[in-house]
Amino acid sequence: MPTRSTFPFGIQAAIAIIAAATLSACATQAPQTPEQTVAQRAQNYWDARIAGDKAKAYGYTHPSYKQVYTEKDFGQQYPGTFAKSVTVKKVECDAEKCDVGINMRVVPPIIGNKMAEVDMYATETWLLADGQWWIYIKP
């Protein structure tokens, strides 16, 4: 027995188009590689550090660090940063470890001398634990 929709045909067509577009978008999004995931998390970590959001930055630390240090401890160990900007430049991963290279624009902390920003390059380690990537800071 045929059923009759309570929606006018135009609305039915719009719903069908939106549903098809949504399914199409989901189908074309490939899962991120570990390198892409770590690059995004590393950038988010440094954005939080630069913004002074210690709680958010602490949230990216490896579980082994969190077993030893509280968020308050983290804030005392890393009260701020001289970095004005950070850009993730290189991420190389194996199964459970990623080496991340970052470019930093830093104002050197020289007392009595106002210096311009300088470029620095640094590396950090990110480890996979419990299905997520975390910055490794030695506890």
N, CA and C atoms as an extended XYZ file, in Angstrom:
417
Properties=species:S:1:pos:R:3:atomname:S:1:resname:S:1:resid:I:1 pbc="F F F"
N         0.847       -1.171        0.000 N   MET     1
C         0.000        0.000        0.000 CA  MET     1
C         0.892        1.233        0.000 C   MET     1
N         0.743        2.120       -0.978 N   PRO     2
C         1.572        3.313       -1.042 CA  PRO     2
C         1.255        4.245        0.126 C   PRO     2
N         2.299        4.926        0.592 N   THR     3
C         2.104        5.905        1.654 CA  THR     3
C         2.307        7.287        1.084 C   THR     3
N         1.723        8.227        1.696 N   ARG     4
C         1.808        9.601        1.227 CA  ARG     4
C         2.558       10.416        2.267 C   ARG     4
N         3.550       11.171        1.816 N   SER     5
C         4.349       11.996        2.716 CA  SER     5
C         3.561       13.231        3.108 C   SER     5
N         3.823       13.704        4.307 N   THR     6
C         3.163       14.915        4.756 CA  THR     6
C         3.954       16.160        4.363 C   THR     6
N         5.175       15.982        3.805 N   PHE     7
C         5.992       17.107        3.369 CA  PHE     7
C         5.722       17.402        1.904 C   PHE     7
N         5.667       18.672        1.525 N   PRO     8
C         5.546       19.011        0.114 CA  PRO     8
C         6.769       18.493       -0.650 C   PRO     8
N         6.599       18.272       -1.959 N   PHE     9
C         7.665       17.705       -2.782 CA  PHE     9
C         8.959       18.521       -2.701 C   PHE     9
N         8.906       19.833       -2.693 N   GLY    10
C        10.101       20.679       -2.644 CA  GLY    10
C        10.924       20.436       -1.396 C   GLY    10
N        10.250       20.251       -0.275 N   ILE    11
C        10.953       19.983        0.977 CA  ILE    11
C        11.562       18.583        0.941 C   ILE    11
N        10.838       17.625        0.368 N   GLN    12
C        11.373       16.264        0.247 CA  GLN    12
C        12.651       16.282       -0.601 C   GLN    12
N        12.626       17.041       -1.691 N   ALA    13
C        13.801       17.120       -2.566 CA  ALA    13
C        14.970       17.769       -1.833 C   ALA    13
N        14.695       18.819       -1.074 N   ALA    14
C        15.759       19.504       -0.336 CA  ALA    14
C        16.369       18.571        0.704 C   ALA    14
N        15.532       17.821        1.406 N   ILE    15
C        16.025       16.872        2.405 CA  ILE    15
C        16.886       15.808        1.733 C   ILE    15
N        16.466       15.325        0.597 N   ALA    16
C        17.232       14.300       -0.126 CA  ALA    16
C        18.583       14.855       -0.576 C   ALA    16
N        18.612       16.093       -1.041 N   ILE    17
C        19.870       16.704       -1.495 CA  ILE    17
C        20.822       16.891       -0.317 C   ILE    17
N        20.310       17.380        0.799 N   ILE    18
C        21.146       17.587        1.986 CA  ILE    18
C        21.688       16.249        2.491 C   ILE    18
N        20.859       15.231        2.521 N   ALA    19
C        21.298       13.916        2.983 CA  ALA    19
C        22.377       13.354        2.062 C   ALA    19
N        22.195       13.495        0.757 N   ALA    20
C        23.187       12.997       -0.203 CA  ALA    20
C        24.502       13.753       -0.070 C   ALA    20
N        24.428       15.059        0.109 N   ALA    21
C        25.648       15.859        0.256 CA  ALA    21
C        26.388       15.485        1.537 C   ALA    21
N        25.649       15.265        2.601 N   THR    22
C        26.269       14.884        3.872 CA  THR    22
C        26.942       13.527        3.751 C   THR    22
N        26.275       12.568        3.163 N   LEU    23
C        26.874       11.246        2.990 CA  LEU    23
C        28.089       11.309        2.076 C   LEU    23
N        28.011       12.112        1.042 N   SER    24
C        29.133       12.261        0.111 CA  SER    24
C        30.341       12.856        0.814 C   SER    24
N        30.127       13.869        1.642 N   ALA    25
C        31.228       14.502        2.373 CA  ALA    25
C        31.866       13.510        3.332 C   ALA    25
N        31.069       12.704        3.991 N   CYS    26
C        31.604       11.713        4.920 CA  CYS    26
C        32.418       10.658        4.185 C   CYS    26
N        31.958       10.280        3.008 N   ALA    27
C        32.637        9.239        2.246 CA  ALA    27
C        33.972        9.705        1.696 C   ALA    27
N        34.123       11.002        1.422 N   THR    28
C        35.356       11.489        0.821 CA  THR    28
C        36.403       11.886        1.846 C   THR    28
N        36.066       11.960        3.114 N   GLN    29
C        37.032       12.332        4.135 CA  GLN    29
C        37.791       11.089        4.588 C   GLN    29
N        39.053       11.022        4.186 N   ALA    30
C        39.886        9.905        4.600 CA  ALA    30
C        40.323       10.126        6.046 C   ALA    30
N        40.547        9.056        6.778 N   PRO    31
C        41.048        9.231        8.135 CA  PRO    31
C        42.418        9.902        8.094 C   PRO    31
N        42.701       10.667        9.130 N   GLN    32
C        43.982       11.366        9.180 CA  GLN    32
C        45.113       10.388        9.446 C   GLN    32
N        46.267       10.693        8.876 N   THR    33
C        47.466        9.916        9.166 CA  THR    33
C        47.957       10.323       10.557 C   THR    33
N        48.808        9.510       11.183 N   PRO    34
C        49.391        9.927       12.467 CA  PRO    34
C        50.111       11.267       12.336 C   PRO    34
N        50.796       11.488       11.226 N   GLU    35
C        51.513       12.748       11.029 CA  GLU    35
C        50.560       13.942       11.024 C   GLU    35
N        49.429       13.806       10.379 N   GLN    36
C        48.445       14.889       10.350 CA  GLN    36
C        47.848       15.132       11.737 C   GLN    36
N        47.523       14.050       12.427 N   THR    37
C        46.948       14.167       13.767 CA  THR    37
C        47.922       14.841       14.722 C   THR    37
N        49.182       14.389       14.696 N   VAL    38
C        50.187       14.944       15.607 CA  VAL    38
C        50.488       16.391       15.248 C   VAL    38
N        50.560       16.706       13.971 N   ALA    39
C        50.811       18.098       13.568 CA  ALA    39
C        49.725       19.013       14.136 C   ALA    39
N        48.476       18.591       14.045 N   GLN    40
C        47.374       19.408       14.565 CA  GLN    40
C        47.433       19.517       16.084 C   GLN    40
N        47.691       18.394       16.761 N   ARG    41
C        47.755       18.423       18.226 CA  ARG    41
C        48.943       19.249       18.708 C   ARG    41
N        50.085       19.126       18.028 N   ALA    42
C        51.261       19.917       18.411 CA  ALA    42
C        50.982       21.411       18.231 C   ALA    42
N        50.327       21.767       17.133 N   GLN    43
C        49.993       23.175       16.910 CA  GLN    43
C        49.028       23.673       17.986 C   GLN    43
N        48.042       22.849       18.323 N   ASN    44
C        47.082       23.226       19.367 CA  ASN    44
C        47.773       23.392       20.719 C   ASN    44
N        48.721       22.493       21.018 N   TYR    45
C        49.476       22.580       22.267 CA  TYR    45
C        50.215       23.914       22.337 C   TYR    45
N        50.923       24.266       21.279 N   TRP    46
C        51.690       25.509       21.293 CA  TRP    46
C        50.801       26.742       21.246 C   TRP    46
N        49.695       26.658       20.546 N   ASP    47
C        48.753       27.788       20.558 CA  ASP    47
C        48.257       28.034       21.983 C   ASP    47
N        47.991       26.955       22.715 N   ALA    48
C        47.544       27.096       24.115 CA  ALA    48
C        48.661       27.681       24.974 C   ALA    48
N        49.888       27.207       24.785 N   ARG    49
C        51.015       27.741       25.563 CA  ARG    49
C        51.188       29.235       25.309 C   ARG    49
N        51.142       29.639       24.050 N   ILE    50
C        51.333       31.052       23.700 CA  ILE    50
C        50.203       31.901       24.274 C   ILE    50
N        48.984       31.354       24.257 N   ALA    51
C        47.829       32.080       24.793 CA  ALA    51
C        47.811       32.102       26.319 C   ALA    51
N        48.711       31.347       26.943 N   GLY    52
C        48.729       31.295       28.408 CA  GLY    52
C        47.673       30.378       28.991 C   GLY    52
N        47.098       29.506       28.164 N   ASP    53
C        46.069       28.578       28.622 CA  ASP    53
C        46.752       27.299       29.128 C   ASP    53
N        47.217       27.356       30.368 N   LYS    54
C        47.982       26.245       30.940 CA  LYS    54
C        47.144       24.970       31.060 C   LYS    54
N        45.876       25.112       31.373 N   ALA    55
C        45.007       23.938       31.512 CA  ALA    55
C        44.885       23.201       30.181 C   ALA    55
N        44.692       23.946       29.115 N   LYS    56
C        44.565       23.318       27.799 CA  LYS    56
C        45.886       22.682       27.385 C   LYS    56
N        46.997       23.372       27.596 N   ALA    57
C        48.312       22.826       27.244 CA  ALA    57
C        48.589       21.559       28.047 C   ALA    57
N        48.285       21.581       29.330 N   TYR    58
C        48.485       20.413       30.193 CA  TYR    58
C        47.693       19.219       29.665 C   TYR    58
N        46.550       19.476       29.091 N   GLY    59
C        45.709       18.416       28.548 CA  GLY    59
C        46.376       17.625       27.437 C   GLY    59
N        47.407       18.164       26.808 N   TYR    60
C        48.120       17.474       25.734 CA  TYR    60
C        49.315       16.669       26.244 C   TYR    60
N        49.609       16.733       27.542 N   THR    61
C        50.774       16.034       28.067 CA  THR    61
C        50.497       14.537       28.227 C   THR    61
N        51.547       13.759       28.090 N   HIS    62
C        51.470       12.300       28.143 CA  HIS    62
C        50.961       11.834       29.514 C   HIS    62
N        50.207       10.747       29.544 N   PRO    63
C        49.694       10.230       30.821 CA  PRO    63
C        50.788        9.980       31.870 C   PRO    63
N        51.991        9.586       31.463 N   SER    64
C        53.063        9.361       32.441 CA  SER    64
C        53.451       10.657       33.136 C   SER    64
N        53.369       11.770       32.428 N   TYR    65
C        53.647       13.066       33.041 CA  TYR    65
C        52.545       13.408       34.040 C   TYR    65
N        51.299       13.158       33.645 N   LYS    66
C        50.161       13.478       34.504 CA  LYS    66
C        50.118       12.614       35.765 C   LYS    66
N        50.754       11.439       35.732 N   GLN    67
C        50.822       10.593       36.926 CA  GLN    67
C        51.734       11.206       37.986 C   GLN    67
N        52.676       12.031       37.545 N   VAL    68
C        53.652       12.616       38.456 CA  VAL    68
C        53.325       14.072       38.785 C   VAL    68
N        52.853       14.812       37.786 N   TYR    69
C        52.644       16.254       37.944 CA  TYR    69
C        51.186       16.645       37.728 C   TYR    69
N        50.718       17.528       38.575 N   THR    70
C        49.364       18.060       38.439 CA  THR    70
C        49.375       19.220       37.442 C   THR    70
N        48.200       19.683       37.126 N   GLU    71
C        48.075       20.862       36.259 CA  GLU    71
C        48.764       22.075       36.898 C   GLU    71
N        48.643       22.199       38.206 N   LYS    72
C        49.301       23.302       38.915 CA  LYS    72
C        50.820       23.184       38.792 C   LYS    72
N        51.355       21.964       38.942 N   ASP    73
C        52.795       21.738       38.775 CA  ASP    73
C        53.235       22.150       37.371 C   ASP    73
N        52.457       21.746       36.374 N   PHE    74
C        52.768       22.091       34.984 CA  PHE    74
C        52.846       23.608       34.829 C   PHE    74
N        51.866       24.299       35.405 N   GLY    75
C        51.840       25.760       35.330 CA  GLY    75
C        53.047       26.405       35.985 C   GLY    75
N        53.554       25.779       37.033 N   GLN    76
C        54.750       26.306       37.703 CA  GLN    76
C        56.019       25.976       36.917 C   GLN    76
N        56.054       24.807       36.302 N   GLN    77
C        57.215       24.425       35.498 CA  GLN    77
C        57.284       25.221       34.196 C   GLN    77
N        56.127       25.525       33.644 N   TYR    78
C        56.038       26.239       32.376 CA  TYR    78
C        55.144       27.469       32.558 C   TYR    78
N        55.640       28.471       33.300 N   PRO    79
C        54.803       29.628       33.622 CA  PRO    79
C        54.459       30.485       32.406 C   PRO    79
N        55.240       30.409       31.369 N   GLY    80
C        54.992       31.185       30.165 CA  GLY    80
C        55.963       30.751       29.096 C   GLY    80
N        55.949       31.460       28.006 N   THR    81
C        56.867       31.148       26.926 CA  THR    81
C        57.341       32.444       26.298 C   THR    81
N        58.553       32.420       25.816 N   PHE    82
C        59.086       33.579       25.105 CA  PHE    82
C        58.709       33.523       23.631 C   PHE    82
N        58.052       32.447       23.233 N   ALA    83
C        57.642       32.295       21.839 CA  ALA    83
C        56.469       33.224       21.536 C   ALA    83
N        56.559       33.893       20.434 N   LYS    84
C        55.467       34.743       19.958 CA  LYS    84
C        54.599       33.993       18.960 C   LYS    84
N        55.211       33.033       18.263 N   SER    85
C        54.453       32.178       17.356 CA  SER    85
C        55.222       30.876       17.170 C   SER    85
N        54.486       29.829       16.875 N   VAL    86
C        55.071       28.513       16.627 CA  VAL    86
C        54.361       27.913       15.430 C   VAL    86
N        55.147       27.310       14.544 N   THR    87
C        54.594       26.627       13.379 CA  THR    87
C        55.201       25.236       13.310 C   THR    87
N        54.358       24.236       13.218 N   VAL    88
C        54.838       22.869       13.057 CA  VAL    88
C        55.353       22.735       11.632 C   VAL    88
N        56.610       22.304       11.498 N   LYS    89
C        57.239       22.208       10.181 CA  LYS    89
C        57.425       20.788        9.699 C   LYS    89
N        57.665       19.857       10.611 N   LYS    90
C        57.972       18.500       10.183 CA  LYS    90
C        57.474       17.523       11.233 C   LYS    90
N        56.854       16.447       10.765 N   VAL    91
C        56.415       15.383       11.659 CA  VAL    91
C        56.800       14.055       11.009 C   VAL    91
N        57.562       13.269       11.732 N   GLU    92
C        57.950       11.934       11.266 CA  GLU    92
C        57.544       10.928       12.331 C   GLU    92
N        56.746        9.944       11.923 N   CYS    93
C        56.201        8.991       12.886 CA  CYS    93
C        56.573        7.563       12.555 C   CYS    93
N        56.672        6.748       13.608 N   ASP    94
C        56.650        5.306       13.455 CA  ASP    94
C        55.385        4.845       14.181 C   ASP    94
N        55.303        3.611       14.536 N   ALA    95
C        54.054        3.081       15.092 CA  ALA    95
C        53.577        3.785       16.357 C   ALA    95
N        54.495        4.153       17.265 N   GLU    96
C        54.077        4.716       18.547 CA  GLU    96
C        54.819        5.977       18.948 C   GLU    96
N        55.617        6.539       18.044 N   LYS    97
C        56.411        7.726       18.381 CA  LYS    97
C        56.490        8.649       17.174 C   LYS    97
N        56.357        9.942       17.447 N   CYS    98
C        56.525       10.944       16.396 CA  CYS    98
C        57.560       11.968       16.853 C   CYS    98
N        58.447       12.323       15.940 N   ASP    99
C        59.382       13.418       16.162 CA  ASP    99
C        58.824       14.625       15.430 C   ASP    99
N        58.690       15.726       16.151 N   VAL   100
C        58.054       16.925       15.608 CA  VAL   100
C        59.076       18.060       15.593 C   VAL   100
N        59.220       18.689       14.448 N   GLY   101
C        60.083       19.858       14.320 CA  GLY   101
C        59.222       21.105       14.248 C   GLY   101
N        59.560       22.105       15.056 N   ILE   102
C        58.770       23.334       15.089 CA  ILE   102
C        59.663       24.553       14.877 C   ILE   102
N        59.126       25.526       14.170 N   ASN   103
C        59.767       26.837       14.052 CA  ASN   103
C        59.113       27.751       15.072 C   ASN   103
N        59.950       28.489       15.791 N   MET   104
C        59.447       29.404       16.812 CA  MET   104
C        59.974       30.812       16.529 C   MET   104
N        59.119       31.800       16.710 N   ARG   105
C        59.543       33.205       16.713 CA  ARG   105
C        59.606       33.587       18.180 C   ARG   105
N        60.808       33.954       18.647 N   VAL   106
C        61.054       34.150       20.070 CA  VAL   106
C        61.660       35.523       20.315 C   VAL   106
N        61.243       36.145       21.414 N   VAL   107
C        61.901       37.361       21.887 CA  VAL   107
C        62.837       36.912       23.003 C   VAL   107
N        64.164       37.000       22.781 N   PRO   108
C        65.110       36.535       23.800 CA  PRO   108
C        64.974       37.316       25.107 C   PRO   108
N        65.019       36.609       26.229 N   PRO   109
C        64.862       37.250       27.537 CA  PRO   109
C        66.183       37.820       28.070 C   PRO   109
N        66.648       38.890       27.464 N   ILE   110
C        67.891       39.510       27.901 CA  ILE   110
C        67.545       40.783       28.661 C   ILE   110
N        67.873       40.811       29.936 N   ILE   111
C        67.530       41.943       30.801 CA  ILE   111
C        68.275       43.187       30.342 C   ILE   111
N        67.539       44.273       30.228 N   GLY   112
C        68.127       45.554       29.862 CA  GLY   112
C        68.432       45.705       28.384 C   GLY   112
N        68.070       44.737       27.587 N   ASN   113
C        68.341       44.811       26.161 CA  ASN   113
C        67.089       44.387       25.409 C   ASN   113
N        66.530       45.303       24.671 N   LYS   114
C        65.321       44.997       23.916 CA  LYS   114
C        65.737       44.463       22.544 C   LYS   114
N        65.484       43.196       22.329 N   MET   115
C        65.890       42.569       21.080 CA  MET   115
C        64.677       42.284       20.201 C   MET   115
N        64.937       42.192       18.926 N   ALA   116
C        63.897       41.818       17.980 CA  ALA   116
C        63.637       40.317       18.085 C   ALA   116
N        62.542       39.893       17.527 N   GLU   117
C        62.235       38.467       17.503 CA  GLU   117
C        63.280       37.733       16.671 C   GLU   117
N        63.587       36.523       17.094 N   VAL   118
C        64.513       35.677       16.350 CA  VAL   118
C        63.829       34.347       16.052 C   VAL   118
N        64.293       33.706       15.003 N   ASP   119
C        63.766       32.390       14.650 CA  ASP   119
C        64.565       31.308       15.354 C   ASP   119
N        63.867       30.322       15.841 N   MET   120
C        64.494       29.154       16.466 CA  MET   120
C        63.829       27.908       15.907 C   MET   120
N        64.560       26.828       15.937 N   TYR   121
C        64.005       25.531       15.541 CA  TYR   121
C        64.166       24.594       16.728 C   TYR   121
N        63.143       23.863       17.037 N   ALA   122
C        63.195       22.923       18.165 CA  ALA   122
C        62.523       21.615       17.755 C   ALA   122
N        62.841       20.567       18.480 N   THR   123
C        62.184       19.283       18.238 CA  THR   123
C        61.542       18.809       19.536 C   THR   123
N        60.490       18.043       19.388 N   GLU   124
C        59.810       17.462       20.535 CA  GLU   124
C        59.322       16.080       20.151 C   GLU   124
N        59.007       15.293       21.149 N   THR   125
C        58.564       13.916       20.941 CA  THR   125
C        57.108       13.791       21.353 C   THR   125
N        56.342       13.108       20.518 N   TRP   126
C        54.950       12.795       20.816 CA  TRP   126
C        54.815       11.284       20.804 C   TRP   126
N        54.107       10.753       21.809 N   LEU   127
C        53.945        9.310       21.945 CA  LEU   127
C        52.476        8.921       21.904 C   LEU   127
N        52.223        7.740       21.363 N   LEU   128
C        50.871        7.191       21.307 CA  LEU   128
C        50.598        6.427       22.594 C   LEU   128
N        49.498        6.744       23.247 N   ALA   129
C        49.067        6.039       24.458 CA  ALA   129
C        47.550        6.083       24.523 C   ALA   129
N        46.960        4.957       24.793 N   ASP   130
C        45.496        4.868       24.918 CA  ASP   130
C        44.783        5.404       23.681 C   ASP   130
N        45.373        5.169       22.502 N   GLY   131
C        44.733        5.565       21.244 CA  GLY   131
C        44.855        7.040       20.902 C   GLY   131
N        45.648        7.794       21.647 N   GLN   132
C        45.801        9.239       21.403 CA  GLN   132
C        47.284        9.603       21.436 C   GLN   132
N        47.619       10.701       20.746 N   TRP   133
C        48.989       11.198       20.715 CA  TRP   133
C        49.163       12.296       21.762 C   TRP   133
N        50.293       12.212       22.519 N   TRP   134
C        50.561       13.129       23.620 CA  TRP   134
C        51.986       13.637       23.519 C   TRP   134
N        52.196       14.899       23.895 N   ILE   135
C        53.560       15.407       23.967 CA  ILE   135
C        54.253       14.738       25.149 C   ILE   135
N        55.475       14.288       24.896 N   TYR   136
C        56.229       13.633       25.961 CA  TYR   136
C        57.141       14.645       26.623 C   TYR   136
N        56.907       14.849       27.907 N   ILE   137
C        57.771       15.670       28.754 CA  ILE   137
C        58.262       14.713       29.827 C   ILE   137
N        59.567       14.559       29.932 N   LYS   138
C        60.113       13.596       30.881 CA  LYS   138
C        59.661       13.926       32.297 C   LYS   138
N        59.002       12.950       32.961 N   PRO   139
C        58.547       13.209       34.336 CA  PRO   139
C        59.694       13.300       35.319 C   PRO   139
